[in-house]
Amino acid sequence: MSYLEFDKTIMINLQESLNREVLRTNRKGAYHCTTVVDCNTRKYHGLLVMPISETDSDHYVILSSLDETVIQHGAEFNMGLHKYEGENYSPKGHKYIREYSCDIVPRTMYRVGGVVLSKEKVFSMYENRIMIKYTLEDAHSATILRFRPFLAFRNVKELTYANGAINQSYAGIPNGIKVCLYPGYPELYMQFNKKVKFVFEPYWYNGIEYPKEQERGYPYKEDLYVPGYFELPIRKGESIIFSAGDKEAATAQLKTLYTQEVSYRTPRNSFYNCLKNSAQQFYFRPNETDAYLLAGYPWFKVRARDLFISVPGCTLSIEDPVRFEKILHTAMPAMRNFMEKGLYDPVIREIDQPDVLLWAVWAIQQYARKMGTERCREMYAGFVSEIISYITDGKHPDMKLTYNGLLYAEGRNKAITWMNSTVNAKPVAPRSGYIVEFNALWYNALCFHKELAGDGSAEFIDEMILSIGQSFPETFINEYNYLFDSVSGGVADWSVRPNMIFAVSMPYSPLTRLQKRAVLDIVTKELLTPKGLRSLSPKSEGYNPCYVGTQTQRDLAYHQGTAWPWLLGAYLESYLRVFGKSGLSFAERMLISMEEEMKLHCIGTISELFDGNPPFTGRGAISFAMNVAAILRVVELLEKYNAE
């Protein structure tokens, strides 16, 4: 029995199967994404979706899908599946599926009469190429396979419609064809590992619908162009491989290439391995020298805050410190360009957000915990010192150091924290003044800077640490023993939000153990859910826990009660800091609900956020780096406690 396996009863039930998605990515930012029954339900879905660097940083759906047909004795059995108007699905190929598994690569088993056909997919790690392996497991008579490619050639944010502007011409290449529907797009090479017949039969399939876009209030119907079909015989026991990419393949080497690509994969045969595999899918290397982490799929790019919050879990927690070093080696010059020259980076977005600097120090601190203080000092002490100096010198445009050692940030009219949703260009949850996690991070950063400096620590750093140790609790602890979310001009935000948890989870905290316990208690009572911490307590004004509806409706709910798994990481780290080994069983039980997600939504990974009320439905991006990283860090932390 595979860890990620779904039987016939789930696969043929579209209410179940269409809500389970599968994602495969490469290091160049390209991906393959669809549902487990290969029916696209989002405009972001496709067999080959890739960035076109010459155009912009967006992704483009090149090959939307591939319909397979089994032919025996002249009878055709189409295994494709598309949604059309009025809940009509055609050609209903899901009824032939007997099981689906996804341990190493996605694998679908079909039974059509006496034919048993398996389909496996692999996405090339360093090329924009999807390969699909078809194996005829059983057949009692001559069998032919037919393939119809559905082409889109469009931005993932748009839809395409039947038009006369497309270029219908194609060119024959070894065991296939190449096409390019519009100027400015790369050519699509579709090939097989054996000789194949292509029949030119151009046709527009009109009115294909994407229900996930309809749910989100976007246009959801499009037309897809099919240039014709491929046809070839297949023998019992034989495997054929289809390749689609932006470069021509050496067809004689496709089987070898396929086998090599499979060997690179982490088998998803456990909770940890699913998380590890998912973490590796965020790696982004647009060239030979630079390395990044994407914030999530299918629509996020590289974001500075997300990168630093995610990089320890996505590298160090899966025993890949070299990857951490490569990503920091790329990010540090971008950060220096911003600090020294005020320059924004073309790849790492939102580098100007004030807490990005503080999260960068925290990420380096995790490296020190993993690899040792001496090695960290050698690698990153200078960079940490530059960040501390930049802040203490008051050079950040949106954040200033005040007399009491605390940081004051201006966020009334601009979203400057991770709670960054806006409506009409105004923050939905304006957070300004003394912001609680900024100052928890700042205290921790100063203490870590002192740790790295050793005997060379400056006297004013020691004085500032002592000052914050007094001013932080005086500023943030209220009469109910939890922490204000922000304090500005003597006016405090009494909303119960999860940001206070970072004052407990940080390695260095300005709170006493009793104060930490009080914060943990209120977070547990009002914010904890099985899927993460709510972004706002149900008892606070403005609670809006369901992330549904139009873009504006979703923006209004984004940080007003929805639950975030990445905060669960900070919460469980806090819990273990307060309760030690006695908190292990509770932490392990909390992870059970996250393990359930491996078979829901996008299988093998964790969605961006969840509704704050039962049944805690997954929403937003289907795979989110901060969430995966946080849970990986908790898994590692539990292993450490258990080992002790």
Secondary structure as UniProt FT lines:
FT   STRAND          5..7
FT   HELIX           8..11
FT   HELIX           14..17
FT   TURN            18..19
FT   STRAND          21..25
FT   TURN            27..28
FT   STRAND          31..35
FT   TURN            36..37
FT   TURN            43..44
FT   STRAND          46..51
FT   TURN            53..55
FT   STRAND          59..72
FT   TURN            73..74
FT   STRAND          75..78
FT   STRAND          82..84
FT   TURN            85..87
FT   STRAND          88..90
FT   HELIX           93..96
FT   STRAND          97..101
FT   STRAND          107..112
FT   TURN            113..114
FT   STRAND          115..123
FT   STRAND          129..138
FT   STRAND          143..155
FT   TURN            156..157
FT   STRAND          170..173
FT   TURN            174..175
FT   STRAND          176..179
FT   TURN            183..184
FT   STRAND          188..192
FT   STRAND          197..209
FT   HELIX           211..215
FT   TURN            216..217
FT   STRAND          221..234
FT   TURN            236..237
FT   STRAND          239..245
FT   HELIX           251..253
FT   HELIX           254..263
FT   HELIX           271..280
FT   TURN            281..282
FT   STRAND          283..284
FT   STRAND          292..293
FT   STRAND          296..297
FT   HELIX           304..315
FT   HELIX           316..318
FT   HELIX           321..341
FT   TURN            350..352
FT   TURN            354..355
FT   HELIX           356..371
FT   HELIX           373..392
FT   TURN            393..394
FT   TURN            397..398
FT   STRAND          399..401
FT   TURN            403..404
FT   STRAND          407..409
FT   STRAND          422..423
FT   TURN            424..425
FT   STRAND          426..427
FT   STRAND          433..435
FT   HELIX           436..453
FT   HELIX           454..456
FT   HELIX           459..476
FT   TURN            479..480
FT   STRAND          486..488
FT   TURN            489..490
FT   STRAND          491..492
FT   HELIX           498..501
FT   HELIX           502..505
FT   HELIX           513..526
FT   STRAND          528..529
FT   TURN            530..531
FT   STRAND          532..534
FT   TURN            538..539
FT   TURN            541..542
FT   HELIX           551..557
FT   TURN            558..561
FT   STRAND          563..564
FT   HELIX           565..579
FT   HELIX           580..583
FT   HELIX           584..596
FT   HELIX           597..599
FT   TURN            603..604
FT   STRAND          609..610
FT   TURN            614..615
FT   STRAND          618..619
FT   STRAND          623..624
FT   HELIX           625..643
//
